[in-house]
Every structure is written in C-alpha cells, then in structure tokens.
Amino acid sequence: MPIIVPWKDLPPDTLHNLIEEFVTRDGTDYGDTEIPTATKVKQVREQLKKEQVFVVFDETTESVSVLSKEQLAEIENGQ
C-alpha cells in the first residue's frame, strides 16, 4: 500500500528534484508544443497544492514518486 508523503514536509531542494525527475521522465509526452522544464515543475507544484497529484512512497520498491489522484486510486483499488 502506498504511503502519501506530505510534500510540505520535504526539504525544498528534495521536492524540486523529485518534481523535476517526474516531469523529465522518459515517455512523458506533452503533445506538439515543447514546454520548458521550469514551467512543468511549476505546474506540478500547483497540482500538489490543489491535491491533484501526491508524493507517494512505495514500501515494496522503496521508491518515491509523484502520482495523480487517479493513479493513486487505481493502486489502492488493486488494479
């Protein structure tokens, strides 16, 4: 079961690096227009504030990731 990590409790540099890794991950497609990484990071920060995405710790893989509300629900429902 994933554990939601309060993003406000993370050191600012750690949070920034986590978000930057998330938005630059291979396979991330933003369509025909290239969006600067700094803009993507800002968008994810806003999504965190609005609780549209969450910082999640996976005990099984011992990894931290950013997941959308929908992705988190799928994991919690065992899909």
Backbone bond lengths (Angstrom), bond angles and torsions (degrees), N, CA, C in turn:
res aa  C-N    CA-C-N  psi(-1)  N-CA   C-N-CA  omega(-1)  CA-C   N-CA-C  phi
1 M - - - 1.455 - - 1.534 108.94 -
2 P 1.316 117.30 127.37 1.472 120.08 179.86 1.528 111.38 -69.52
3 I 1.307 114.32 150.41 1.465 121.32 178.96 1.528 107.74 -113.45
4 I 1.322 116.49 123.91 1.466 120.43 177.25 1.525 108.50 -76.21
5 V 1.318 115.05 126.92 1.461 121.88 179.32 1.525 107.66 -98.81
6 P 1.328 118.05 123.61 1.472 119.35 177.43 1.534 109.77 -61.24
7 W 1.322 116.13 112.72 1.468 120.04 -174.92 1.521 112.55 -62.20
8 K 1.329 116.66 -26.96 1.466 119.96 -179.89 1.530 111.89 -69.48
9 D 1.346 116.23 -19.03 1.457 120.72 -179.63 1.529 112.64 -85.43
10 L 1.331 117.17 -10.49 1.462 120.19 -179.69 1.526 110.61 -81.39
11 P 1.330 116.81 143.72 1.469 118.71 174.26 1.534 109.31 -58.86
12 P 1.331 118.13 141.73 1.471 121.17 -176.43 1.528 114.23 -51.57
13 D 1.335 117.66 -42.73 1.467 119.87 -179.78 1.524 111.32 -65.22
14 T 1.314 116.31 -39.94 1.468 120.90 179.44 1.519 110.00 -63.68
15 L 1.310 116.90 -45.49 1.464 120.92 179.42 1.524 110.41 -62.06
16 H 1.325 116.92 -45.13 1.456 120.73 179.91 1.535 110.73 -59.85
17 N 1.328 116.61 -45.99 1.463 120.78 -179.14 1.531 111.26 -64.18
18 L 1.308 117.03 -39.50 1.463 121.58 178.67 1.528 110.54 -63.78
19 I 1.320 116.69 -46.42 1.468 120.65 179.25 1.522 110.27 -65.11
20 E 1.322 116.84 -42.73 1.466 120.15 -179.74 1.532 110.74 -62.00
21 E 1.324 116.95 -41.39 1.470 120.17 177.34 1.523 110.00 -62.40
22 F 1.305 116.69 -41.07 1.463 122.29 -179.85 1.534 111.25 -61.82
23 V 1.320 117.54 -46.86 1.472 120.02 -175.10 1.523 113.01 -78.16
24 T 1.330 117.88 -16.50 1.459 119.86 178.89 1.526 112.47 -104.50
25 R 1.310 116.66 4.98 1.462 122.36 -179.19 1.528 110.75 -57.70
26 D 1.306 116.31 141.87 1.467 121.17 176.58 1.515 109.90 -56.84
27 G 1.327 115.22 140.96 1.457 120.40 177.95 1.509 113.97 90.27
28 T 1.316 117.70 -3.23 1.455 120.72 177.59 1.521 108.05 -79.41
29 D 1.328 116.08 121.19 1.463 120.78 -175.49 1.522 109.07 -121.48
30 Y 1.322 115.04 125.51 1.467 119.83 -179.31 1.522 112.26 -112.78
31 G 1.353 115.69 20.17 1.460 118.95 176.69 1.513 112.67 86.80
32 D 1.320 115.83 -155.74 1.463 122.17 -173.74 1.525 113.46 -75.21
33 T 1.325 117.33 -24.88 1.459 120.89 -176.23 1.524 109.81 -97.10
34 E 1.317 116.36 128.54 1.461 121.10 176.93 1.528 108.91 -80.94
35 I 1.318 116.11 125.09 1.462 121.72 -179.19 1.527 107.59 -105.02
36 P 1.332 118.70 129.63 1.469 120.48 179.27 1.531 111.81 -58.87
37 T 1.320 115.65 145.95 1.463 121.13 -179.16 1.526 111.42 -55.77
38 A 1.321 118.18 -42.01 1.473 121.44 -179.29 1.527 110.83 -59.76
39 T 1.328 117.16 -36.92 1.470 121.23 178.54 1.525 110.03 -68.54
40 K 1.337 116.57 -41.95 1.464 120.61 178.66 1.529 110.98 -62.46
41 V 1.342 116.33 -41.95 1.467 121.00 178.95 1.531 109.60 -61.03
42 K 1.325 116.35 -44.84 1.466 120.99 179.20 1.535 110.40 -60.85
43 Q 1.335 117.02 -41.45 1.469 121.13 179.96 1.527 110.83 -63.18
44 V 1.332 116.68 -41.89 1.467 119.70 179.98 1.526 110.32 -67.53
45 R 1.329 117.74 -38.31 1.478 120.08 176.05 1.533 110.40 -58.18
46 E 1.318 116.66 -43.03 1.473 120.87 178.20 1.528 110.81 -63.52
47 Q 1.333 116.21 -39.54 1.463 120.01 178.63 1.522 111.02 -65.90
48 L 1.333 117.37 -35.47 1.461 120.83 175.40 1.529 110.39 -63.08
49 K 1.322 116.06 -45.33 1.470 120.70 -179.72 1.525 111.42 -61.16
50 K 1.333 116.51 -36.19 1.469 122.27 -178.38 1.532 112.60 -87.99
51 E 1.349 116.00 2.23 1.460 122.81 -178.26 1.526 112.52 57.50
52 Q 1.331 115.71 39.11 1.462 121.90 173.31 1.525 110.32 -92.23
53 V 1.320 116.59 -25.55 1.461 123.36 173.16 1.526 108.05 -133.26
54 F 1.341 115.16 159.97 1.459 120.91 -175.76 1.518 110.00 -137.67
55 V 1.328 116.00 149.78 1.453 121.82 169.53 1.521 105.43 -85.66
56 V 1.345 115.18 125.88 1.459 120.07 -172.89 1.524 110.13 -129.09
57 F 1.342 115.32 135.78 1.464 121.71 174.74 1.517 108.04 -103.12
58 D 1.343 116.24 128.83 1.462 122.27 177.78 1.526 107.74 -103.24
59 E 1.340 116.24 112.93 1.465 120.66 -178.00 1.521 112.25 -64.55
60 T 1.321 117.35 -33.77 1.460 121.37 -177.40 1.526 111.18 -64.60
61 T 1.334 116.01 -48.24 1.461 120.34 -177.92 1.527 112.36 -95.02
62 E 1.329 116.04 -6.40 1.465 122.57 -177.07 1.526 110.85 52.62
63 S 1.332 114.52 45.06 1.464 120.09 -179.33 1.524 110.12 -126.78
64 V 1.320 114.26 158.48 1.451 121.51 178.17 1.518 107.81 -115.87
65 S 1.333 116.51 139.02 1.452 120.53 -179.58 1.512 109.53 -146.19
66 V 1.324 115.15 173.27 1.456 122.36 173.64 1.515 106.32 -109.79
67 L 1.335 116.63 124.75 1.460 121.37 -179.27 1.524 110.33 -125.57
68 S 1.320 115.11 145.55 1.463 119.85 174.58 1.526 109.14 -74.03
69 K 1.301 115.40 164.32 1.462 121.85 177.76 1.535 109.65 -56.66
70 E 1.344 116.36 -40.35 1.462 121.65 -179.12 1.527 111.41 -67.41
71 Q 1.336 117.37 -43.37 1.461 121.07 178.96 1.524 110.66 -62.89
72 L 1.314 116.70 -41.18 1.459 121.70 179.22 1.522 110.42 -63.89
73 A 1.332 117.44 -42.57 1.468 121.26 178.65 1.527 111.09 -62.46
74 E 1.336 117.61 -39.95 1.457 121.30 178.78 1.523 110.71 -62.16
75 I 1.327 117.26 -43.22 1.462 121.20 179.14 1.520 110.22 -64.83
76 E 1.319 116.42 -44.93 1.466 120.11 -177.93 1.525 111.46 -66.23
77 N 1.333 117.23 -27.71 1.464 121.31 178.74 1.523 111.99 -89.97
78 G 1.343 116.76 3.86 1.440 121.60 176.32 1.508 115.83 73.34
79 Q 1.329 117.06 26.74 1.470 119.43 -179.33 1.494 111.22 -96.93
